[in-house]
């Protein structure tokens, strides 16, 4: 078993996980996996995903963690880690359950972005343009178009975001957690000298001079046309949740009209005929398997 401190950088997509991960990964005493790790199958199946003959095989997740994070050339690492993102309640729950079960000693670095409108807009922008990060000095030709975000999609996103945060924050009952605010730390430029980050994973604090460029984060008002309207919606949702309104009640209150829902789903599947056929075949296969089990 490795004596190095184990850590995980986790948060919703576009919350700053990559910046924190790169800051830690560049430290000479840290060994970390370069790419993002998927919650499922890493914490749900382990290498069983590769063992078709023995699908129930569940090797030690802790050993798999050490193997995956030892890829960097560090002779005797003082810390080993990886980055994961949780974009849904299901993945957040799978993360919490998997870590509690298999990695009781891992330290968690949680990224939280207070402005959910900006976070959602950044996600939509990246999905539409295929550009997941721009840095100082890059060509301005790649500037993103302005967006008018769907208020129903944002409402669902915001409600789920607060549920994800609640699940991840609840892990402080069993694990050490360092919460980093996107606006307070990343936007203010404090991360390269953020000593508490290095202290948290047990390595010597130092200036992160391996970060040679700075990621651009334009004001959300510059590319989100209805930013102020969604900001007001966000504040109403936040107040309702703080006052004890159930997420299911809020989902009903801010639900998309039925006709728009039907149209949205029809457009989604119409643009993905291959995926639609695959999901239909998968559903039929599951139904037939269930039917056979019932008959037996």
TORSE-576721 format. One line per 5 residues: number of its first residue (from 1); their letters; for each residue x, y, z of N, C-alpha, C, O, CB. Coordinates in steps of 0.1 Angstrom, whole numbers, always signed. Glycine has a CB too. Layout:
REM residues N
NUM = a = X Y Z X Y Z X Y Z X Y Z X Y Z; ...
REM end
This chain:
REM residues 296
1 = xxxxx = +8 -12 +0 +0 +0 +0 +9 +13 +0 +19 +13 +7 -9 +0 +12; +5 +22 -8 +13 +35 -9 +11 +43 +4 +0 +43 +10 +8 +43 -21; +22 +49 +8 +22 +58 +20 +19 +72 +17 +17 +80 +26 +35 +57 +28; +17 +75 +4 +14 +88 -1 +0 +92 +3 -9 +83 +4 +17 +90 -16; -3 +105 +5 -16 +110 +7 -24 +108 -6 -20 +112 -17 -16 +125 +11
6 = xxxxx = -36 +102 -4 -45 +101 -16 -55 +112 -16 -60 +116 -6 -53 +87 -15; -57 +118 -28 -67 +129 -29 -75 +127 -42 -71 +121 -51 -60 +142 -28; -87 +134 -41 -95 +134 -53 -100 +149 -55 -105 +155 -45 -107 +125 -52; -99 +154 -67 -105 +167 -70 -118 +164 -76 -119 +157 -86 -95 +175 -80; -129 +170 -71 -142 +167 -76 -151 +180 -76 -149 +189 -68 -149 +156 -67
11 = xxxxx = -160 +180 -85 -170 +191 -86 -178 +189 -99 -176 +180 -106 -162 +205 -87; -187 +198 -101 -195 +198 -113 -187 +202 -125 -177 +210 -123 -208 +206 -112; -190 +198 -137 -182 +203 -149 -183 +219 -150 -193 +225 -147 -188 +197 -162; -172 +225 -153 -170 +239 -155 -169 +246 -141 -173 +258 -140 -181 +245 -163; -165 +239 -131 -164 +245 -118 -150 +248 -114 -148 +253 -103 -171 +236 -107
16 = xxxxx = -140 +245 -122 -126 +248 -119 -118 +236 -115 -107 +237 -110 -126 +258 -108; -124 +224 -117 -116 +212 -113 -103 +210 -121 -93 +205 -115 -125 +199 -115; -103 +213 -134 -91 +212 -142 -80 +221 -137 -68 +217 -136 -94 +214 -156; -83 +233 -134 -73 +243 -129 -66 +238 -116 -54 +238 -114 -79 +256 -127; -75 +233 -107 -69 +228 -94 -61 +215 -96 -51 +213 -91 -81 +225 -84
21 = xxxxx = -67 +206 -105 -60 +194 -108 -46 +196 -114 -36 +190 -110 -68 +185 -118; -45 +206 -124 -32 +209 -130 -23 +215 -120 -10 +213 -121 -34 +218 -142; -28 +223 -111 -19 +229 -101 -13 +219 -92 -1 +219 -89 -27 +239 -92; -20 +209 -88 -15 +198 -80 -6 +189 -88 +4 +185 -83 -26 +190 -73; -11 +186 -100 -4 +176 -108 +11 +180 -112 +19 +172 -114 -11 +173 -121
26 = xxxxx = +13 +194 -112 +26 +199 -116 +36 +199 -104 +48 +201 -107 +25 +212 -121; +31 +197 -92 +40 +197 -81 +50 +185 -82 +46 +174 -85 +32 +197 -67; +63 +187 -79 +73 +176 -81 +71 +165 -71 +77 +154 -73 +86 +182 -79; +63 +167 -61 +61 +156 -51 +47 +149 -53 +43 +141 -44 +62 +161 -37; +40 +153 -64 +27 +147 -66 +27 +138 -78 +32 +142 -89 +16 +159 -67
31 = xxxxx = +20 +127 -77 +18 +118 -89 +3 +117 -91 -4 +113 -83 +24 +104 -87; -1 +122 -103 -16 +122 -106 -18 +118 -120 -10 +120 -129 -21 +136 -103; -30 +112 -122 -34 +108 -135 -38 +120 -143 -45 +129 -139 -46 +98 -135; -33 +121 -156 -34 +133 -164 -49 +135 -168 -54 +146 -167 -26 +132 -177; -56 +125 -172 -70 +126 -177 -80 +125 -166 -77 +119 -155 -72 +115 -187
36 = xxxxx = -92 +130 -168 -103 +129 -159 -107 +114 -158 -108 +107 -168 -115 +138 -163; -111 +110 -146 -116 +97 -144 -131 +97 -143 -137 +106 -137 -110 +91 -131; -138 +87 -149 -152 +86 -149 -157 +79 -136 -152 +69 -132 -158 +78 -161; -166 +85 -129 -171 +80 -116 -176 +65 -119 -173 +56 -111 -183 +88 -111; -184 +64 -130 -188 +51 -134 -181 +48 -147 -184 +55 -157 -204 +51 -136
41 = xxxxx = -172 +38 -148 -172 +26 -139 -161 +25 -128 -161 +15 -121 -170 +14 -148; -153 +35 -127 -142 +34 -117 -147 +31 -103 -142 +21 -97 -134 +47 -117; -156 +39 -98 -161 +36 -84 -172 +27 -83 -177 +24 -72 -164 +50 -78; -178 +23 -94 -190 +14 -94 -186 +0 -98 -192 -10 -93 -200 +19 -103; -177 -2 -107 -173 -15 -112 -159 -19 -111 -155 -31 -112 -178 -16 -127
46 = xxxxx = -150 -9 -110 -136 -12 -110 -132 -19 -124 -137 -15 -134 -132 -22 -99; -123 -28 -123 -119 -35 -136 -129 -45 -140 -126 -52 -151 -105 -41 -134; -140 -47 -133 -150 -57 -137 -155 -53 -151 -161 -62 -158 -161 -58 -127; -154 -40 -155 -159 -36 -168 -151 -43 -179 -156 -44 -190 -158 -21 -169; -139 -47 -176 -131 -54 -186 -132 -69 -185 -126 -76 -194 -117 -49 -185
51 = xxxxx = -138 -74 -175 -138 -89 -173 -151 -95 -176 -159 -97 -167 -133 -93 -159; -154 -97 -189 -167 -102 -193 -171 -115 -187 -183 -118 -185 -168 -102 -208; -161 -124 -186 -164 -137 -181 -167 -137 -166 -174 -147 -161 -152 -146 -183; -163 -127 -159 -166 -126 -145 -171 -112 -141 -164 -105 -135 -153 -130 -136; -183 -109 -145 -188 -95 -144 -190 -91 -129 -190 -79 -127 -201 -94 -150
56 = xxxxx = -190 -100 -120 -191 -96 -106 -178 -94 -99 -178 -91 -87 -199 -107 -98; -167 -95 -106 -154 -93 -100 -153 -78 -96 -155 -69 -103 -143 -97 -110; -149 -76 -83 -147 -63 -78 -134 -62 -70 -134 -64 -58 -159 -59 -68; -123 -59 -77 -110 -59 -71 -109 -46 -62 -118 -38 -62 -99 -58 -82; -99 -46 -54 -97 -35 -45 -96 -22 -52 -87 -19 -60 -85 -37 -36
61 = xxxxx = -106 -13 -50 -106 +0 -56 -94 +8 -51 -88 +16 -59 -119 +8 -53; -90 +6 -39 -78 +14 -34 -66 +10 -41 -57 +19 -44 -76 +11 -19; -64 -3 -44 -52 -7 -52 -53 -2 -66 -42 +2 -72 -51 -23 -52; -65 -2 -72 -66 +4 -85 -63 +19 -86 -58 +24 -95 -81 +1 -91; -67 +26 -75 -64 +40 -74 -49 +42 -74 -44 +51 -81 -70 +46 -61
66 = xxxxx = -42 +35 -66 -27 +36 -65 -21 +33 -79 -12 +40 -83 -21 +27 -55; -26 +23 -86 -21 +20 -99 -23 +31 -109 -14 +34 -117 -27 +7 -104; -35 +36 -109 -38 +46 -119 -31 +59 -117 -28 +67 -126 -53 +49 -119; -29 +63 -104 -23 +76 -101 -7 +75 -100 -1 +85 -97 -28 +81 -88; -2 +64 -103 +13 +62 -102 +20 +64 -116 +31 +60 -117 +17 +49 -96
71 = xxxxx = +12 +69 -125 +17 +70 -139 +28 +81 -141 +36 +80 -150 +6 +72 -149; +27 +91 -133 +37 +102 -134 +50 +98 -128 +51 +90 -118 +32 +115 -127; +61 +103 -134 +75 +99 -130 +79 +106 -117 +86 +116 -118 +85 +102 -141; +74 +101 -106 +78 +107 -93 +83 +95 -85 +75 +85 -82 +66 +114 -86; +96 +95 -81 +102 +84 -75 +95 +80 -62 +90 +68 -61 +116 +87 -72
76 = xxxxx = +93 +89 -53 +86 +86 -41 +76 +97 -38 +79 +107 -31 +96 +86 -29; +64 +96 -44 +54 +107 -43 +49 +108 -29 +48 +99 -22 +42 +104 -52; +47 +121 -25 +41 +123 -12 +26 +124 -13 +19 +124 -3 +47 +136 -6; +20 +126 -25 +6 +126 -27 +3 +120 -41 +10 +122 -50 +1 +141 -26; -8 +113 -41 -13 +107 -54 -28 +111 -56 -36 +110 -46 -11 +92 -54
81 = xxxxx = -32 +115 -68 -45 +119 -69 -51 +118 -83 -44 +115 -93 -47 +133 -64; -64 +122 -84 -71 +122 -97 -82 +132 -96 -86 +137 -86 -76 +107 -100; -88 +134 -108 -99 +144 -110 -111 +137 -115 -110 +128 -124 -95 +155 -119; -123 +140 -109 -135 +135 -114 -145 +146 -114 -144 +156 -106 -140 +123 -105; -156 +145 -122 -167 +154 -121 -180 +147 -120 -182 +136 -124 -167 +163 -134
86 = xxxxx = -189 +154 -113 -202 +148 -110 -213 +157 -116 -216 +168 -110 -205 +145 -95; -218 +154 -127 -228 +163 -134 -242 +159 -131 -252 +165 -137 -226 +163 -148; -245 +149 -123 -259 +145 -120 -259 +140 -106 -249 +136 -100 -263 +134 -130; -272 +139 -101 -274 +133 -87 -269 +119 -87 -263 +115 -77 -289 +134 -83; -272 +111 -97 -268 +97 -97 -253 +96 -96 -248 +87 -88 -273 +90 -110
91 = xxxxx = -245 +104 -103 -231 +103 -103 -225 +108 -89 -216 +102 -84 -224 +110 -114; -232 +118 -84 -228 +123 -71 -230 +112 -60 -221 +110 -52 -235 +136 -67; -241 +106 -61 -244 +95 -51 -234 +83 -53 -229 +77 -43 -258 +90 -52; -231 +80 -66 -222 +69 -68 -208 +72 -63 -201 +64 -58 -222 +66 -83; -204 +85 -65 -191 +90 -60 -191 +88 -45 -181 +83 -40 -189 +104 -64
96 = xxxxx = -201 +93 -38 -201 +93 -23 -201 +79 -18 -193 +76 -9 -213 +101 -18; -209 +70 -24 -210 +56 -19 -197 +49 -22 -192 +42 -13 -221 +49 -26; -191 +51 -34 -179 +44 -38 -167 +48 -29 -159 +40 -25 -175 +46 -52; -166 +61 -27 -155 +66 -19 -156 +62 -4 -146 +58 +2 -154 +82 -19; -168 +63 +1 -170 +58 +15 -167 +43 +17 -162 +39 +27 -185 +61 +19
101 = xxxxx = -170 +36 +7 -169 +21 +8 -154 +17 +5 -149 +8 +13 -177 +14 -2; -148 +23 -5 -135 +18 -9 -123 +26 -6 -111 +22 -5 -135 +15 -24; -125 +39 -3 -114 +48 -1 -116 +57 +12 -118 +69 +11 -112 +58 -13; -116 +51 +23 -119 +58 +35 -109 +68 +39 -112 +77 +47 -121 +48 +47; -97 +67 +34 -86 +76 +38 -84 +87 +27 -75 +96 +30 -73 +69 +40
106 = xxxxx = -91 +87 +16 -88 +97 +6 -93 +111 +10 -103 +112 +17 -95 +93 -7; -86 +122 +6 -89 +135 +9 -96 +141 -3 -92 +139 -14 -77 +144 +14; -107 +149 +0 -115 +154 -11 -114 +169 -13 -115 +176 -3 -130 +150 -9; -111 +173 -25 -110 +188 -28 -122 +191 -36 -123 +187 -48 -96 +192 -35; -132 +198 -30 -144 +201 -37 -145 +215 -42 -142 +225 -35 -156 +199 -26
111 = xxxxx = -148 +216 -55 -149 +229 -62 -163 +233 -63 -172 +225 -67 -142 +228 -77; -166 +245 -59 -179 +251 -60 -179 +264 -67 -172 +273 -63 -185 +252 -45; -188 +265 -77 -190 +278 -84 -203 +284 -80 -213 +279 -82 -189 +275 -100; -202 +296 -74 -214 +302 -68 -224 +306 -79 -236 +305 -77 -210 +314 -60; -218 +311 -90 -227 +316 -101 -231 +305 -110 -223 +302 -120 -220 +328 -109
116 = xxxxx = -242 +299 -108 -247 +287 -116 -251 +291 -130 -250 +283 -139 -258 +280 -109; -255 +304 -132 -258 +308 -145 -245 +308 -154 -246 +303 -165 -264 +323 -145; -235 +313 -148 -222 +313 -156 -217 +299 -158 -212 +296 -169 -211 +321 -148; -219 +291 -148 -214 +277 -149 -222 +269 -160 -216 +262 -169 -215 +269 -136; -235 +271 -160 -244 +265 -170 -241 +271 -184 -240 +263 -194 -259 +267 -167
121 = xxxxx = -239 +284 -185 -236 +290 -198 -223 +285 -203 -222 +283 -215 -236 +305 -196; -213 +284 -194 -200 +279 -199 -201 +265 -204 -195 +261 -214 -190 +279 -187; -209 +257 -198 -211 +243 -202 -218 +242 -216 -214 +235 -225 -219 +235 -192; -229 +250 -217 -236 +250 -230 -227 +256 -241 -227 +250 -252 -249 +259 -229; -219 +266 -238 -210 +272 -248 -200 +262 -253 -197 +261 -265 -203 +284 -242
126 = xxxxx = -194 +254 -244 -184 +244 -247 -191 +233 -255 -184 +228 -265 -178 +239 -235; -203 +229 -252 -209 +218 -259 -212 +223 -273 -212 +214 -282 -222 +214 -252; -216 +235 -275 -220 +240 -288 -208 +243 -297 -209 +241 -309 -228 +252 -287; -197 +248 -291 -185 +252 -299 -174 +241 -300 -166 +241 -309 -180 +264 -294; -175 +232 -290 -164 +222 -289 -151 +227 -283 -141 +220 -283 -161 +216 -303
131 = xxxxx = -151 +239 -279 -140 +246 -272 -142 +245 -257 -151 +252 -252 -137 +260 -277; -133 +237 -251 -135 +235 -236 -125 +244 -228 -125 +242 -216 -133 +221 -233; -118 +252 -234 -109 +261 -226 -101 +270 -235 -95 +266 -245 -100 +253 -218; -101 +283 -232 -92 +293 -239 -83 +299 -229 -87 +301 -218 -101 +303 -247; -71 +303 -234 -61 +308 -225 -56 +322 -230 -57 +325 -242 -50 +298 -223
136 = xxxxx = -50 +329 -221 -45 +342 -225 -35 +340 -236 -26 +332 -236 -38 +349 -213; -36 +348 -247 -27 +348 -258 -32 +340 -270 -26 +341 -281 -14 +342 -253; -43 +333 -268 -49 +325 -279 -56 +335 -289 -60 +346 -285 -58 +314 -274; -58 +330 -301 -65 +338 -311 -79 +341 -307 -86 +333 -302 -64 +331 -325; -83 +353 -310 -97 +358 -307 -107 +353 -317 -119 +355 -316 -98 +373 -306
141 = xxxxx = -102 +346 -328 -111 +342 -339 -120 +331 -333 -131 +329 -338 -103 +336 -350; -116 +324 -322 -124 +313 -317 -134 +318 -307 -139 +310 -299 -114 +303 -311; -136 +331 -306 -146 +336 -296 -159 +330 -298 -164 +328 -309 -147 +352 -297; -166 +327 -287 -179 +320 -287 -190 +330 -290 -190 +341 -287 -181 +313 -274; -201 +324 -297 -212 +333 -300 -220 +335 -287 -218 +328 -277 -221 +326 -310
146 = xxxxx = -229 +346 -288 -237 +348 -276 -248 +338 -275 -252 +332 -285 -243 +363 -277; -253 +335 -263 -262 +325 -261 -275 +331 -254 -274 +340 -246 -256 +314 -252; -286 +325 -257 -298 +328 -250 -302 +314 -244 -308 +306 -251 -310 +334 -258; -300 +313 -231 -301 +300 -224 -316 +297 -221 -324 +306 -218 -293 +299 -212; -320 +285 -222 -334 +280 -220 -336 +281 -205 -329 +274 -197 -336 +266 -225
151 = xxxxx = -346 +288 -201 -349 +290 -186 -354 +277 -180 -351 +275 -168 -360 +301 -185; -361 +269 -187 -365 +256 -181 -353 +247 -179 -352 +240 -168 -376 +249 -190; -345 +246 -189 -333 +238 -187 -324 +243 -176 -318 +235 -168 -325 +237 -200; -323 +256 -175 -315 +262 -164 -321 +259 -150 -314 +255 -141 -313 +277 -166; -334 +260 -149 -340 +257 -136 -338 +243 -132 -334 +241 -120 -355 +260 -137
156 = xxxxx = -339 +234 -141 -336 +220 -138 -322 +218 -134 -319 +210 -124 -340 +210 -149; -313 +224 -141 -299 +223 -138 -295 +229 -124 -288 +223 -117 -291 +231 -149; -301 +241 -121 -298 +247 -108 -303 +239 -97 -296 +237 -86 -304 +261 -108; -315 +233 -98 -321 +225 -87 -312 +213 -85 -309 +209 -73 -335 +221 -90; -308 +207 -96 -299 +195 -94 -285 +198 -89 -280 +191 -81 -298 +188 -108
161 = xxxxx = -280 +210 -93 -267 +214 -88 -267 +215 -72 -257 +211 -66 -263 +228 -94; -278 +221 -67 -278 +222 -52 -279 +208 -45 -274 +206 -34 -290 +231 -48; -286 +199 -52 -287 +185 -47 -273 +179 -47 -269 +172 -38 -297 +177 -54; -266 +181 -58 -252 +175 -60 -243 +181 -49 -235 +173 -43 -246 +178 -74; -244 +194 -46 -235 +200 -36 -239 +194 -22 -230 +191 -14 -237 +215 -36
166 = xxxxx = -251 +192 -20 -255 +187 -7 -250 +173 -5 -245 +169 +6 -271 +186 -5; -250 +164 -15 -245 +151 -14 -230 +151 -12 -225 +144 -3 -248 +143 -27; -222 +159 -19 -208 +160 -18 -204 +166 -5 -194 +161 +2 -202 +168 -30; -211 +176 +0 -207 +182 +12 -210 +173 +24 -203 +174 +34 -215 +195 +14; -220 +164 +23 -223 +155 +34 -211 +145 +37 -211 +139 +47 -235 +147 +30
171 = xxxxx = -202 +144 +27 -190 +135 +30 -181 +140 +40 -172 +133 +44 -183 +133 +17; -183 +152 +45 -174 +157 +56 -176 +150 +69 -168 +151 +78 -176 +172 +58; -187 +142 +69 -189 +134 +81 -180 +122 +81 -177 +116 +92 -204 +128 +81; -174 +118 +70 -165 +106 +69 -152 +109 +64 -142 +101 +65 -172 +95 +61; -150 +121 +57 -137 +124 +50 -133 +138 +53 -141 +147 +56 -138 +121 +35
176 = xxxxx = -120 +141 +51 -115 +154 +51 -118 +161 +38 -115 +155 +27 -99 +154 +54; -124 +173 +39 -128 +180 +26 -122 +194 +27 -124 +201 +37 -143 +180 +25; -117 +198 +16 -113 +212 +14 -121 +218 +3 -120 +213 -9 -97 +213 +10; -130 +227 +6 -139 +233 -4 -132 +246 -9 -128 +255 -2 -153 +237 +2; -132 +247 -23 -126 +258 -29 -136 +265 -38 -143 +259 -46 -114 +254 -38
181 = xxxxx = -138 +278 -35 -148 +286 -43 -142 +291 -56 -131 +297 -56 -153 +298 -35; -149 +289 -67 -144 +293 -80 -141 +308 -81 -131 +312 -85 -154 +289 -91; -151 +315 -76 -150 +330 -77 -139 +335 -68 -132 +344 -72 -163 +337 -74; -139 +330 -56 -130 +336 -46 -115 +332 -48 -106 +340 -45 -134 +331 -32; -113 +320 -54 -99 +316 -55 -94 +316 -70 -84 +322 -73 -98 +301 -50
186 = xxxxx = -102 +310 -79 -97 +309 -93 -98 +323 -100 -89 +327 -106 -105 +299 -100; -110 +329 -99 -111 +342 -106 -102 +353 -101 -98 +362 -108 -126 +346 -106; -100 +352 -88 -91 +362 -81 -76 +360 -84 -68 +368 -80 -94 +363 -67; -73 +348 -90 -59 +345 -93 -51 +341 -81 -39 +341 -81 -53 +357 -98; -57 +336 -70 -50 +331 -58 -45 +317 -59 -37 +313 -50 -59 +333 -46
191 = xxxxx = -50 +309 -69 -46 +295 -69 -32 +292 -69 -27 +283 -61 -53 +289 -80; -23 +298 -78 -9 +294 -78 -2 +296 -65 +8 +289 -63 -2 +303 -88; -7 +304 -56 +0 +305 -43 -10 +301 -32 -9 +305 -20 +4 +320 -41; -19 +292 -35 -29 +288 -26 -23 +277 -17 -25 +265 -19 -42 +283 -33; -16 +281 -6 -8 +272 +2 -17 +262 +9 -12 +250 +11 +0 +280 +13
196 = xxxxx = -29 +265 +12 -38 +256 +19 -40 +243 +11 -43 +233 +16 -51 +262 +24; -40 +245 -3 -42 +234 -12 -31 +224 -10 -34 +212 -9 -44 +239 -26; -19 +229 -11 -7 +220 -10 -6 +214 +4 -3 +202 +6 +6 +227 -13; -9 +222 +15 -9 +217 +28 -19 +206 +30 -17 +196 +37 -11 +228 +38; -31 +207 +23 -42 +198 +25 -38 +184 +20 -42 +174 +26 -54 +203 +17
201 = xxxxx = -30 +183 +9 -26 +170 +4 -12 +166 +9 -7 +155 +6 -25 +170 -11; -6 +174 +18 +6 +170 +25 +19 +172 +17 +28 +164 +19 +5 +156 +29; +19 +182 +9 +32 +185 +2 +36 +199 +5 +29 +207 +10 +30 +183 -14; +49 +202 +2 +55 +215 +5 +48 +226 -3 +48 +225 -15 +70 +215 +3; +43 +236 +3 +37 +247 -5 +48 +254 -13 +59 +256 -9 +30 +258 +5
206 = xxxxx = +44 +258 -25 +53 +265 -34 +45 +272 -45 +34 +269 -47 +64 +256 -40; +52 +281 -52 +45 +288 -63 +44 +279 -75 +54 +272 -78 +52 +301 -66; +32 +278 -81 +30 +269 -92 +35 +275 -105 +27 +279 -113 +15 +265 -93; +48 +276 -106 +54 +282 -118 +53 +273 -130 +57 +276 -141 +68 +285 -116; +48 +260 -128 +46 +252 -140 +33 +255 -147 +30 +250 -158 +45 +237 -135
211 = xxxxx = +25 +264 -141 +13 +269 -148 +17 +281 -157 +19 +292 -152 +1 +273 -138; +20 +278 -170 +26 +289 -178 +16 +298 -184 +20 +308 -190 +34 +282 -189; +3 +295 -184 -7 +304 -189 -19 +305 -180 -20 +297 -171 -11 +300 -204; -27 +314 -183 -39 +317 -174 -52 +315 -183 -53 +320 -194 -39 +331 -168; -61 +307 -178 -73 +305 -185 -82 +317 -185 -84 +324 -175 -81 +293 -178
216 = xxxxx = -88 +320 -197 -97 +331 -198 -111 +328 -192 -116 +316 -194 -98 +335 -213; -117 +337 -186 -130 +335 -180 -138 +348 -182 -138 +357 -173 -130 +331 -165; -143 +350 -194 -150 +363 -197 -162 +365 -189 -168 +355 -184 -154 +363 -212; -166 +377 -186 -178 +380 -178 -190 +373 -185 -192 +374 -197 -181 +395 -177; -198 +366 -177 -210 +359 -183 -219 +368 -190 -226 +363 -200 -217 +351 -172
221 = xxxxx = -220 +381 -186 -229 +390 -193 -225 +392 -208 -233 +396 -216 -230 +403 -186; -212 +389 -211 -207 +392 -224 -211 +381 -234 -210 +384 -247 -192 +392 -224; -216 +369 -230 -220 +359 -239 -233 +352 -236 -238 +344 -243 -209 +348 -240; -239 +356 -225 -252 +351 -221 -262 +362 -222 -262 +371 -213 -252 +344 -207; -271 +363 -232 -279 +374 -235 -290 +376 -224 -292 +387 -220 -287 +371 -248
226 = xxxxx = -295 +365 -218 -305 +366 -208 -299 +363 -194 -305 +357 -185 -317 +357 -210; -287 +368 -192 -280 +365 -179 -287 +370 -167 -289 +363 -157 -266 +371 -179; -292 +383 -167 -298 +389 -156 -311 +382 -153 -315 +380 -141 -301 +404 -159; -319 +378 -163 -332 +371 -160 -329 +358 -154 -336 +354 -144 -339 +369 -173; -319 +350 -158 -316 +337 -152 -310 +339 -138 -312 +330 -130 -306 +330 -161
231 = xxxxx = -303 +350 -136 -297 +353 -123 -308 +355 -113 -307 +350 -102 -288 +365 -123; -319 +362 -117 -330 +363 -108 -337 +350 -106 -341 +347 -94 -340 +373 -114; -338 +342 -116 -344 +329 -114 -336 +320 -105 -341 +313 -96 -345 +322 -128; -323 +321 -106 -314 +313 -98 -316 +318 -83 -316 +309 -74 -299 +316 -102; -317 +330 -81 -318 +335 -67 -332 +331 -61 -332 +328 -49 -318 +351 -67
236 = xxxxx = -342 +330 -69 -355 +325 -64 -354 +310 -60 -359 +306 -50 -366 +328 -75; -348 +303 -69 -346 +288 -66 -338 +286 -53 -341 +278 -45 -339 +281 -78; -327 +294 -52 -318 +293 -40 -326 +296 -27 -325 +289 -18 -306 +302 -42; -334 +307 -28 -341 +311 -16 -352 +300 -12 -354 +297 -1 -348 +324 -18; -358 +294 -22 -368 +284 -20 -362 +272 -13 -368 +266 -4 -375 +280 -33
241 = xxxxx = -351 +268 -18 -344 +256 -13 -339 +259 +2 -341 +250 +10 -332 +252 -21; -334 +271 +4 -330 +275 +17 -342 +275 +27 -340 +273 +39 -323 +288 +17; -354 +278 +22 -366 +279 +30 -373 +265 +32 -383 +264 +38 -375 +289 +25; -366 +255 +27 -371 +241 +29 -381 +236 +18 -387 +225 +20 -378 +241 +41; -382 +243 +7 -391 +238 -4 -384 +225 -10 -372 +226 -13 -393 +249 -15
246 = xxxxx = -391 +215 -12 -386 +202 -17 -382 +204 -32 -388 +211 -39 -396 +191 -16; -371 +198 -36 -366 +199 -50 -377 +194 -60 -378 +200 -70 -354 +191 -52; -384 +184 -56 -395 +179 -65 -406 +189 -67 -411 +190 -78 -401 +166 -59; -409 +197 -56 -419 +207 -58 -414 +218 -67 -421 +223 -75 -422 +213 -44; -401 +222 -66 -396 +232 -74 -395 +227 -89 -398 +235 -98 -381 +236 -70
251 = xxxxx = -392 +215 -91 -391 +209 -104 -405 +211 -111 -406 +214 -123 -387 +195 -105; -416 +208 -103 -429 +209 -109 -432 +224 -112 -439 +227 -122 -439 +203 -99; -428 +233 -103 -431 +247 -105 -424 +253 -117 -429 +262 -124 -427 +255 -92; -412 +248 -120 -404 +253 -131 -403 +244 -143 -394 +245 -151 -390 +257 -126; -412 +234 -143 -412 +224 -154 -415 +230 -168 -422 +240 -169 -422 +213 -151
256 = xxxxx = -409 +224 -178 -411 +229 -191 -426 +225 -195 -430 +214 -192 -401 +222 -201; -433 +233 -203 -446 +230 -208 -446 +217 -215 -436 +214 -222 -452 +242 -216; -457 +209 -215 -458 +196 -221 -454 +196 -235 -447 +188 -240 -472 +190 -218; -460 +205 -243 -458 +205 -258 -443 +208 -261 -437 +202 -270 -467 +216 -264; -437 +217 -253 -423 +220 -255 -414 +208 -251 -404 +205 -258 -419 +232 -247
261 = xxxxx = -419 +201 -241 -411 +188 -237 -412 +178 -248 -401 +172 -251 -417 +183 -224; -424 +176 -254 -425 +166 -265 -416 +170 -276 -409 +162 -282 -440 +165 -269; -417 +183 -280 -409 +188 -291 -394 +187 -289 -386 +183 -297 -412 +203 -294; -390 +190 -276 -376 +189 -273 -371 +174 -274 -360 +172 -279 -373 +194 -259; -378 +165 -269 -374 +151 -269 -374 +146 -284 -365 +138 -288 -384 +142 -261
266 = xxxxx = -384 +150 -291 -385 +146 -305 -373 +151 -313 -367 +144 -321 -398 +150 -312; -369 +163 -311 -357 +169 -317 -345 +162 -313 -336 +160 -321 -357 +184 -315; -343 +159 -300 -331 +153 -295 -329 +139 -302 -318 +136 -307 -333 +151 -280; -340 +131 -302 -338 +117 -308 -337 +118 -323 -331 +110 -329 -350 +108 -303; -344 +128 -329 -343 +129 -343 -330 +133 -348 -326 +129 -359 -353 +140 -348
271 = xxxxx = -322 +140 -340 -308 +143 -344 -298 +132 -341 -287 +133 -345 -304 +156 -336; -303 +121 -334 -294 +110 -330 -301 +97 -334 -304 +89 -325 -291 +111 -315; -304 +94 -347 -311 +82 -350 -303 +69 -346 -309 +60 -342 -314 +82 -365; -290 +69 -348 -282 +58 -344 -283 +55 -329 -285 +43 -325 -268 +59 -348; -282 +65 -321 -283 +64 -307 -297 +59 -302 -298 +51 -293 -279 +77 -299
276 = xxxxx = -307 +65 -309 -321 +61 -306 -323 +46 -309 -329 +40 -301 -330 +70 -315; -318 +41 -320 -319 +27 -323 -312 +19 -313 -317 +8 -309 -314 +24 -338; -300 +23 -309 -293 +16 -299 -300 +15 -285 -301 +4 -279 -279 +22 -296; -306 +26 -281 -313 +26 -268 -326 +18 -269 -330 +11 -260 -317 +41 -264; -332 +18 -281 -344 +10 -283 -341 -5 -282 -348 -13 -276 -351 +13 -296
281 = xxxxx = -330 -9 -289 -326 -23 -289 -322 -27 -275 -325 -38 -270 -314 -25 -298; -315 -18 -267 -311 -21 -253 -323 -23 -245 -324 -32 -236 -302 -10 -248; -333 -14 -246 -346 -15 -238 -353 -28 -241 -358 -35 -232 -355 -3 -241; -354 -32 -254 -360 -45 -258 -353 -57 -252 -359 -66 -248 -361 -46 -273; -340 -56 -253 -332 -67 -247 -334 -69 -232 -335 -80 -227 -317 -65 -250
286 = xxxxx = -334 -57 -225 -337 -58 -211 -351 -63 -208 -352 -71 -198 -335 -44 -204; -360 -59 -216 -374 -63 -213 -375 -78 -216 -382 -85 -208 -384 -56 -223; -369 -83 -226 -369 -98 -229 -362 -106 -218 -367 -117 -215 -363 -101 -243; -351 -101 -213 -344 -107 -202 -353 -108 -190 -353 -118 -183 -331 -100 -199; -359 -97 -187 -368 -96 -175 -380 -106 -176 -384 -112 -167 -373 -82 -173
291 = xxxxx = -385 -106 -189 -396 -115 -192 -392 -130 -190 -400 -138 -185 -401 -112 -206; -380 -133 -194 -376 -147 -193 -374 -151 -178 -377 -162 -174 -363 -149 -201; -368 -141 -170 -366 -144 -156 -380 -146 -149 -381 -154 -140 -359 -132 -150; -390 -138 -153 -403 -140 -147 -409 -153 -150 -415 -159 -142 -412 -129 -152; -407 -158 -163 -413 -171 -167 -406 -182 -160 -413 -192 -157 -411 -172 -182
296 = x = -394 -181 -157 -386 -191 -150 -390 -192 -135 -385 -200 -128 -371 -190 -152
REM end
